[in-house]
Structures are given as structure tokens and as C-alpha cells.
């Protein structure tokens, strides 16, 4: 039995990206239909089903600046937990996005 909440996606093989078929929301972030994401950027299995919702919300926050990036990082970790990602993996992904934000001076 899967623990994660799936999102309705399709792949765009030409661009190697995921396309949202049906919009969805998490708290005050609404990801619209047609938004594209690369999933978990730079990771070996970047299309892990239990991480996709978190990755898409985080990518949307980074692209649109609809909320502060730091808050988007927190949402990323919260969604990973809700979707059943273990504590070690969840914290590893969270610290990776925080480190990137700090190193690139993004707020």
C-alpha cells in the first residue's frame, strides 16, 4: 500500500520534464495545470513517486516566488513527511535545497 499522495502528471520526453495534468494545492501554493518540473533535480532517481509532489511544489515556489523561498523549503520537507519519506532521506533532501539556497544567495 502506498503512503504518498499522487499527482496527475505526464512526461514530456522532448524536454525530460514532468507536466502537471490537473492542478493541485498545498497550503497557500497552488500549482496550475500545465506547469512543468524536472522532479528531484540532479538526483539518481529524480522521479520517485513519493517525492514528486514535494518537488513540484518546491519548483513552483522557486520559479514563481509566490511565497518566500525559505518557506518553500519548509513546505518541501513537510510534504515529504506527509508522503511517507523516511526521516533520513527527508532531511537529506531538505538540507540539499537549503544549502543550494544559501550558496546561491536566494531568499
PyMOL commands that set and color helices and strands:
alter all, ss='L'
color gray80, all
select helices_A, chain A and resi 49-64+69-82+87-103
alter helices_A, ss='H'
color red, helices_A
select strands_A, chain A and resi 9-12+17-20+24-26+29-31+36-37
alter strands_A, ss='S'
color yellow, strands_A
deselect
rebuild
show_as cartoon
